[in-house]
């Protein structure tokens, strides 16, 4: 299987990456099948060979997560929602619903307490007026 991955090069702590197509079993810095672009995370510079990338993607090459995000930013791939993001969104929705329920319960409890206090005050006023 052909993978699209980032190949590290540059000085220590000043890494740059080449976007390459290589066999999935080869090493990270091994000999690639083809160089398809360049990415510098320090300056956010990105150069992509769009024709070669489209060819490799049409042939079934699988991009890694980092390469996928670069291709999405470059407009070569549509933004995909990964299962982990879906799980996170559903959990967030559940939290919002549970928070809404608890806040509604708290409001009802506060209203009931306020009503009870008013009833007690009116009873004490009636008792004091009778005496």
RAZIBEL-V712088 format. One record per residue. N is the residue number from 1. SS is DSSP state (~ for helix, > for strand, _ for the rest). PHI is phi in whole degrees, -180 to 180 (999 if undefined). Layout:
n:N ss:SS phi:PHI
n:N ss:SS phi:PHI
//
This chain:
n:1 ss:_ phi:999
n:2 ss:> phi:-93
n:3 ss:> phi:-115
n:4 ss:> phi:-100
n:5 ss:> phi:-140
n:6 ss:> phi:-97
n:7 ss:> phi:-108
n:8 ss:> phi:-80
n:9 ss:> phi:-153
n:10 ss:> phi:111
n:11 ss:> phi:-74
n:12 ss:_ phi:-63
n:13 ss:_ phi:65
n:14 ss:> phi:-132
n:15 ss:> phi:-73
n:16 ss:> phi:-130
n:17 ss:> phi:-133
n:18 ss:> phi:-104
n:19 ss:> phi:-88
n:20 ss:> phi:-130
n:21 ss:> phi:-103
n:22 ss:> phi:-148
n:23 ss:> phi:-68
n:24 ss:_ phi:-66
n:25 ss:_ phi:-92
n:26 ss:_ phi:-80
n:27 ss:_ phi:-72
n:28 ss:_ phi:-59
n:29 ss:_ phi:-102
n:30 ss:_ phi:-73
n:31 ss:_ phi:-72
n:32 ss:_ phi:-83
n:33 ss:_ phi:-74
n:34 ss:> phi:-161
n:35 ss:> phi:-92
n:36 ss:> phi:-117
n:37 ss:> phi:174
n:38 ss:> phi:-147
n:39 ss:> phi:-144
n:40 ss:> phi:-116
n:41 ss:_ phi:-70
n:42 ss:_ phi:-74
n:43 ss:_ phi:-101
n:44 ss:_ phi:61
n:45 ss:> phi:-79
n:46 ss:> phi:-136
n:47 ss:> phi:-125
n:48 ss:> phi:-126
n:49 ss:_ phi:-88
n:50 ss:~ phi:-64
n:51 ss:~ phi:-64
n:52 ss:~ phi:-67
n:53 ss:~ phi:-65
n:54 ss:~ phi:-62
n:55 ss:~ phi:-62
n:56 ss:~ phi:-64
n:57 ss:~ phi:-66
n:58 ss:~ phi:-69
n:59 ss:_ phi:-80
n:60 ss:_ phi:102
n:61 ss:_ phi:-67
n:62 ss:> phi:-104
n:63 ss:> phi:-78
n:64 ss:_ phi:-74
n:65 ss:~ phi:-61
n:66 ss:~ phi:-65
n:67 ss:~ phi:-67
n:68 ss:~ phi:-60
n:69 ss:~ phi:-66
n:70 ss:~ phi:-64
n:71 ss:~ phi:-68
n:72 ss:~ phi:-66
n:73 ss:~ phi:-68
n:74 ss:~ phi:-79
n:75 ss:_ phi:87
n:76 ss:_ phi:-86
n:77 ss:_ phi:-125
n:78 ss:_ phi:-78
n:79 ss:_ phi:-66
n:80 ss:_ phi:-107
n:81 ss:_ phi:-97
n:82 ss:_ phi:-82
n:83 ss:~ phi:-56
n:84 ss:~ phi:-64
n:85 ss:~ phi:-67
n:86 ss:~ phi:-63
n:87 ss:~ phi:-62
n:88 ss:~ phi:-62
n:89 ss:~ phi:-68
n:90 ss:~ phi:-66
n:91 ss:~ phi:-65
n:92 ss:~ phi:-64
n:93 ss:~ phi:-64
n:94 ss:~ phi:-62
n:95 ss:~ phi:-63
n:96 ss:~ phi:-61
n:97 ss:~ phi:-63
n:98 ss:~ phi:-66
n:99 ss:~ phi:-65
n:100 ss:~ phi:-64
n:101 ss:~ phi:-63
n:102 ss:~ phi:-66
n:103 ss:~ phi:-67
n:104 ss:~ phi:-65
n:105 ss:~ phi:-63
n:106 ss:~ phi:-63
n:107 ss:~ phi:-63
n:108 ss:~ phi:-62
n:109 ss:~ phi:-63
n:110 ss:~ phi:-64
n:111 ss:~ phi:-65
n:112 ss:~ phi:-63
n:113 ss:~ phi:-63
n:114 ss:~ phi:-64
n:115 ss:~ phi:-64
n:116 ss:~ phi:-63
n:117 ss:~ phi:-65
n:118 ss:~ phi:-64
n:119 ss:~ phi:-63
n:120 ss:~ phi:-63
n:121 ss:~ phi:-64
n:122 ss:~ phi:-66
n:123 ss:~ phi:-65
n:124 ss:~ phi:-68
n:125 ss:~ phi:-67
n:126 ss:~ phi:-65
n:127 ss:~ phi:-66
n:128 ss:~ phi:-72
n:129 ss:~ phi:-74
n:130 ss:~ phi:-73
n:131 ss:_ phi:-81
//
